[in-house]
Amino acid sequence: MKAIVLVVVEPNKLDNVCKALSRLEETTKVYEITGEFDIFTEIEVDDVETFRHILKDKIMKINGVRMTQSSLVIGEWK
């Protein structure tokens, strides 16, 4: 199952957070983006409980992460 996590980071921490997200084995994509959020991250998980663990115990504990918004992918068109 794929999950999308949008991340807001503290000023001057963007590169460090992107590197830390890229090192997670569950991460498949990390993009710097413009707009309300700073990073778009796609992760691959087995189930919702695994997703919760990754978000709570890995992503939210990265130094510089201020806020996340996440969604589970329920269908893929392209």
C-alpha positions in Angstrom: 0.0 0.0 0.0 1.3 3.5 -0.8 1.0 6.4 1.5 1.7 10.1 0.7 3.2 12.3 3.4 3.4 16.1 3.0 5.9 17.7 5.3 6.5 21.2 6.7 10.0 21.7 7.9 11.8 24.3 10.1 13.7 27.0 8.3 17.2 25.9 7.1 16.4 22.2 7.8 15.0 21.3 4.3 18.1 19.4 3.0 18.6 17.5 6.3 15.0 16.4 6.4 15.0 15.3 2.7 18.2 13.3 3.3 16.7 11.6 6.4 13.5 10.8 4.6 15.5 9.4 1.6 17.3 7.0 4.0 14.1 5.4 5.2 13.8 2.0 3.6 10.0 2.5 3.1 10.5 5.7 1.2 10.0 5.4 -2.6 10.0 9.2 -3.5 11.0 12.5 -1.9 10.4 15.8 -3.7 11.0 19.4 -2.6 7.9 21.3 -3.5 6.5 24.8 -3.4 3.4 25.9 -1.7 2.0 25.2 1.8 4.2 22.2 2.3 8.0 21.8 1.7 8.3 18.1 0.9 6.2 15.4 -0.8 7.1 11.9 0.2 5.8 8.6 -1.0 6.2 5.5 1.2 5.4 1.9 0.7 3.8 0.1 3.7 2.2 -3.3 4.3 -0.8 -2.1 6.3 -2.3 0.8 8.3 -0.5 -0.2 11.5 2.9 -0.1 9.7 2.0 3.3 8.3 1.2 4.6 11.7 4.5 3.3 13.1 6.5 4.9 10.2 4.8 8.2 10.6 4.9 8.4 14.4 8.2 6.7 15.2 10.3 7.6 12.2 9.0 10.6 10.2 7.7 12.7 13.0 11.0 12.2 15.0 13.2 13.6 12.2 14.9 16.7 13.4 13.3 19.7 11.6 9.9 18.2 10.9 7.2 20.6 12.1 4.0 19.2 10.7 2.8 16.4 8.4 -0.3 15.7 6.4 -0.8 12.2 5.2 -3.1 10.1 2.9 -3.3 6.5 2.0 -3.5 5.8 -1.8 -6.8 4.0 -2.5 -6.4 3.9 -6.3 -3.8 4.6 -8.9 -4.7 5.9 -12.4 -1.3 6.5 -14.0 
